[in-house]
Amino acid sequence: MKTLWSRRRPVLLKDVALESVLFKRRAAQGFAIIVLALLVLIARYGWLQVIEHSSLSTAAEQNRIKSRPLPPSRGLIYDRNGVLLAENVLEYRLEIVPEQAGDVMATVAAITAVIRIDPEDLERFGQLRQSQRRFHSLPIKFHLSEEEVARFAVNRYRFPGVEVVPYLKRFYPLGADLGHVIGYVGRIGTEDRERLDDPRYSATTHIGKTGIERYYEDRLLGQVGYEQVETNAEGRALRVLGRVAPKPGQNLYLALDARLQQAAIAAFEGRPGVAVAIDPNNGEVLCMVSQPSFDPNWFVNGISRQNYTDLLAASRRPLFDRTLLGGYEPGSTIKPFIAMAGLELGVRTPSDTVFSTGEFHLPGQAKGYRDWKKGGHGRIDLHESLAQSVNTYYYQLANDLGIDRLSSYLAGFGFGQATGIDLNGEAVGVLPSRAWKQARYGKAWYPGETVISGIGQGYWVVTPIQLAAALATLAGNGIHHRPHLLRATQASFDAVIVPVPALAQGAPLIGNATHLAAVHDGMVAVMHGPTGTARRVGANAPYQIAGKSGTAQRVTSAKRSASGNLNAPESFRNQALFMAYAPAAQPTIAVVVVVEHGESGSRAAGPIARHILDVYLLGAAAPPWVSPVPASAASAPLAPAAEVKPIAEPAR
Amino acid sequence: MIDRDLLGAIRRRWQRWWQRSRLDLPLLGALLLVATVGLLVLFSASAEDPQQVLNQALRLGFGFAVLLVFSRLPPMWFRMLTPWFYLGTLGLLVLVLLLGEGRGANRWLDLKLLRFQPAELAKLALPMMVAWYLHTRALPPRWRDLWVSCLLIAVPALLIAKQPDLGTALLVSASGVFVVFLAGLAWRRILLLLGLGAASVPLFWHFMHEYQRNRVRMFLDPEADPLGNGWNIIQSKIAVGSGGLFGKGFMDSTQARLDFLPEHTTDFIFAVFSEEFGLLGVTALIAVYLFIIGRGLWIAANARDSWSRLLAGSLSMTFFVYVMVNGGMIAGLMPVVGVPMPLISYGGTSAVSLLAGFGLLMSIHSHRRLG
């Protein structure tokens, strides 16, 4: 054997027998190596299939099963009488699966012959195509009309991979009537996504952007459902393995009365302004008008650039919600609250009188503060001070109260603070006070500023919702209810309607019933008394009204203009304010109306307030809205043209 | 009585036919078994595509026909033809480089009537030629014999590697190396050559195509690019591992059916088998492969002459390389190389050349030394 292996072996003859033995050795050695190698191979399979089995099985399952979110349908919104304010309507869109369609652009071109497709849609489709996989369905056109759906159905066989797909779209049946209150949903944008990072939105494409839609987003959204889908390596779903149905969002019942809202809007006749009505018994907001308005439906699937620039450019700012953000001088509408402060703080009794000479002077100051009536009103008590809106009474009262007591008492009515209504972003306004002025201007308070604060001018800024809430507190015997829109909720269509629990009410602000009665009577006299400034507004009412008018300048307008000038351009005219509640004995509605650039509160805003009261209290029996006689044509005005501005800025 | 006579007559007739048929029944049975399993796995892996299964069955049928024909021919014929066959194959390999076609790599030669890969011919021609060269020499081979053998191996192997078809080049060289090994090349020379080979790895790296380098890189670290080059190895391991001890069951492979597994009817079909039949199935199938190899080596050991011995032994051991390289690749034990799982992977030419090789084995078997 050894010799066979030796290099020194000289003989090169073949040794057949030895070769055979040698081969057998080698074959055996080779076979042994092969057996060893295959054992290693089997061991490797054993390692993968036994030791790593569970982790690799998990990997296989993760490969296979994908979870697909299903969008919940958004909760509906109703008014207090069940009128639908926001719904989900079935619409149809045209979708194309590029993989099945073959030549996509040729298909799209052929479709154009059947259904009109805008260049804007085509552009969007082109962008989508870049970013999506070929077997994903891409929308070409939304909002197909019934005729288009029918026309496509007839031609369907010509377009493989093209389909009409139903989807739910948010729709606001009343459109612009409730644009600010209900708000709108819009496509979830990148900034929303960053903010949300929330699995609840995994299937949802729209989110509440403004109004009720935004404030109650969590209730309206509902719960996302899931579908377990078996997918292949390309991510294409092959079959559904399991399904957790989505839960629809809650239906919301608002306190709003759509009929009242529409009546109020009609009465504005296109003039810019605000109307807010609240039930003083519970703080429910009955109507919330901000004119001009906008149609929220424009925003649902993305507003066109043209519409948006038009809305932004409009001089009267239709997107601006005046009910929450509009800052107005309250003017004379503040007087009942000042009177209340005088009575409750013991500075006045109802029978105390002040003599009106037509001009009020602070001791030692030459500067005069005027009454609206030349020569003054004479000796006036609290009742007449309200009925005739006597400035001198309130100059004196404010001065006697002092700014500190005045502002701390009025703070109880919610001035200078957010009302807490269930909408986002309300303004807080300004309740004049030493602290406020110090913080805002870093300057000391002057006595003259107290005097004009008594008639709702100077630094005063109120929002209509604030004034309405304060009025409702006054009308509700001094008990404060937070104004709110949501009245009841419903988990689903067939579920019971559950009222929202009553909000905590504030402690009574008014301790003495005779004080309340005195102010109340004064406000009734405004509407029904022989000297009442708004007796024309209150005329022929089948119920008793308590009210107060006010005329002031819009705070935002930089230039202070001469009062009551109807020939001046609108923007230089006064803001007309009017507030009223009724029936006076047992009020069920308190309303605040502002007409921008109207000439006076009782003339421009009063009739609108009266109409709202009529519609709410009389229902179908309410007299129809009659456009008031143009003020310029009125020969002898019964009511004063305007409350007169102070002749000069207070002394500094 | 009559029955017993009849049975006896039938048995005699059977025995006579059997002696003339020149077939080794155990080997043939094992081959048929593997081929049947292969068709079943293909049915599952191709998502129950009867067309693919039929195609493969036809090719296997053709392969077995070649096997039967070859088994009837005496080995001496093949031995005599060997140099011409080898030269012809070399010629075709050169031709394929000049005017071949095929996606990515030029492997196919279109001869109008039939398209085939000349590299498959080399799988037979090369071991035949090395054996032919060595069978007249005194064994074990000397240095001079070794160098000649190396040359005989290197020329076709390099031509195939140039196509580029690394897998076949590997199989072809292995078949030649096995001849030299079985011829009794001294172990210290083998070790010396192995050392030389290891030292020349950087040289190989230099001549490798980028995609081949990527395969090696991916083998070393598949997680580096899980969706790209690492995808195959990761998904194949997932398929194997998720099969577990008993497998998911026939036709229940999710990895293949949902297209996560690449090439799941060809190079990666054994992953489908592993997923569906588990470790038990893998062990059983490898056992059958081992039996085939062992039976082939047994036939070689009993062969009449040196050429037959070397050739039969080399073909058997090359069969092992198929199993090892493909099985190792699927289990992440070896880099991705285009070597099919014998008689199971979809694809005709390798099945036909394999079965033709077994035809040679059968021929050698029927002309063995008796007693």
HADDOCK unambig.tbl for C-alpha pairs under 7 A between the chains (distance, minus, plus):
assign (segid A and resid 5 and name CA) (segid B and resid 186 and name CA) 6.60 0.50 0.50
assign (segid A and resid 12 and name CA) (segid B and resid 138 and name CA) 5.56 0.50 0.50
assign (segid A and resid 13 and name CA) (segid B and resid 138 and name CA) 5.87 0.50 0.50
assign (segid A and resid 14 and name CA) (segid B and resid 137 and name CA) 6.92 0.50 0.50
assign (segid A and resid 14 and name CA) (segid B and resid 138 and name CA) 4.68 0.50 0.50
assign (segid A and resid 14 and name CA) (segid B and resid 139 and name CA) 6.99 0.50 0.50
assign (segid A and resid 19 and name CA) (segid B and resid 139 and name CA) 6.46 0.50 0.50
assign (segid A and resid 22 and name CA) (segid B and resid 184 and name CA) 6.39 0.50 0.50
assign (segid A and resid 23 and name CA) (segid B and resid 182 and name CA) 5.82 0.50 0.50
assign (segid A and resid 23 and name CA) (segid B and resid 183 and name CA) 6.41 0.50 0.50
assign (segid A and resid 23 and name CA) (segid B and resid 184 and name CA) 6.71 0.50 0.50
assign (segid A and resid 23 and name CA) (segid B and resid 301 and name CA) 6.95 0.50 0.50
assign (segid A and resid 24 and name CA) (segid B and resid 301 and name CA) 5.74 0.50 0.50
assign (segid A and resid 26 and name CA) (segid B and resid 182 and name CA) 5.42 0.50 0.50
assign (segid A and resid 26 and name CA) (segid B and resid 184 and name CA) 6.53 0.50 0.50
assign (segid A and resid 27 and name CA) (segid B and resid 182 and name CA) 6.48 0.50 0.50
assign (segid A and resid 27 and name CA) (segid B and resid 297 and name CA) 6.40 0.50 0.50
assign (segid A and resid 31 and name CA) (segid B and resid 294 and name CA) 6.93 0.50 0.50
assign (segid A and resid 38 and name CA) (segid B and resid 324 and name CA) 6.93 0.50 0.50
assign (segid A and resid 41 and name CA) (segid B and resid 328 and name CA) 6.53 0.50 0.50
assign (segid A and resid 42 and name CA) (segid B and resid 283 and name CA) 6.38 0.50 0.50
assign (segid A and resid 44 and name CA) (segid B and resid 331 and name CA) 6.87 0.50 0.50
assign (segid A and resid 45 and name CA) (segid B and resid 279 and name CA) 6.54 0.50 0.50
assign (segid A and resid 45 and name CA) (segid B and resid 331 and name CA) 6.49 0.50 0.50
assign (segid A and resid 46 and name CA) (segid B and resid 279 and name CA) 6.20 0.50 0.50
assign (segid A and resid 48 and name CA) (segid B and resid 240 and name CA) 6.72 0.50 0.50
assign (segid A and resid 48 and name CA) (segid B and resid 241 and name CA) 4.63 0.50 0.50
assign (segid A and resid 49 and name CA) (segid B and resid 240 and name CA) 6.39 0.50 0.50
assign (segid A and resid 49 and name CA) (segid B and resid 241 and name CA) 4.21 0.50 0.50
assign (segid A and resid 49 and name CA) (segid B and resid 242 and name CA) 6.58 0.50 0.50
assign (segid A and resid 49 and name CA) (segid B and resid 243 and name CA) 6.24 0.50 0.50
assign (segid A and resid 49 and name CA) (segid B and resid 244 and name CA) 4.21 0.50 0.50
assign (segid A and resid 49 and name CA) (segid B and resid 245 and name CA) 6.00 0.50 0.50
assign (segid A and resid 49 and name CA) (segid B and resid 278 and name CA) 7.00 0.50 0.50
assign (segid A and resid 49 and name CA) (segid B and resid 279 and name CA) 6.30 0.50 0.50
assign (segid A and resid 50 and name CA) (segid B and resid 244 and name CA) 5.73 0.50 0.50
assign (segid A and resid 50 and name CA) (segid B and resid 245 and name CA) 6.27 0.50 0.50
assign (segid A and resid 52 and name CA) (segid B and resid 241 and name CA) 6.27 0.50 0.50
assign (segid A and resid 53 and name CA) (segid B and resid 241 and name CA) 4.83 0.50 0.50
assign (segid A and resid 53 and name CA) (segid B and resid 242 and name CA) 5.44 0.50 0.50
assign (segid A and resid 53 and name CA) (segid B and resid 244 and name CA) 5.51 0.50 0.50
assign (segid A and resid 56 and name CA) (segid B and resid 238 and name CA) 5.00 0.50 0.50
assign (segid A and resid 56 and name CA) (segid B and resid 241 and name CA) 5.33 0.50 0.50
assign (segid A and resid 56 and name CA) (segid B and resid 242 and name CA) 5.23 0.50 0.50
assign (segid A and resid 57 and name CA) (segid B and resid 238 and name CA) 6.95 0.50 0.50
assign (segid A and resid 57 and name CA) (segid B and resid 241 and name CA) 6.65 0.50 0.50
assign (segid A and resid 57 and name CA) (segid B and resid 242 and name CA) 4.11 0.50 0.50
assign (segid A and resid 59 and name CA) (segid B and resid 238 and name CA) 6.57 0.50 0.50
assign (segid A and resid 60 and name CA) (segid B and resid 238 and name CA) 6.08 0.50 0.50
assign (segid A and resid 60 and name CA) (segid B and resid 242 and name CA) 6.60 0.50 0.50
assign (segid A and resid 60 and name CA) (segid B and resid 255 and name CA) 6.84 0.50 0.50
assign (segid A and resid 231 and name CA) (segid B and resid 258 and name CA) 6.92 0.50 0.50
assign (segid A and resid 232 and name CA) (segid B and resid 258 and name CA) 4.20 0.50 0.50
assign (segid A and resid 232 and name CA) (segid B and resid 259 and name CA) 5.85 0.50 0.50
assign (segid A and resid 232 and name CA) (segid B and resid 260 and name CA) 6.69 0.50 0.50
assign (segid A and resid 233 and name CA) (segid B and resid 258 and name CA) 6.06 0.50 0.50
assign (segid A and resid 233 and name CA) (segid B and resid 259 and name CA) 5.31 0.50 0.50
assign (segid A and resid 233 and name CA) (segid B and resid 260 and name CA) 4.74 0.50 0.50
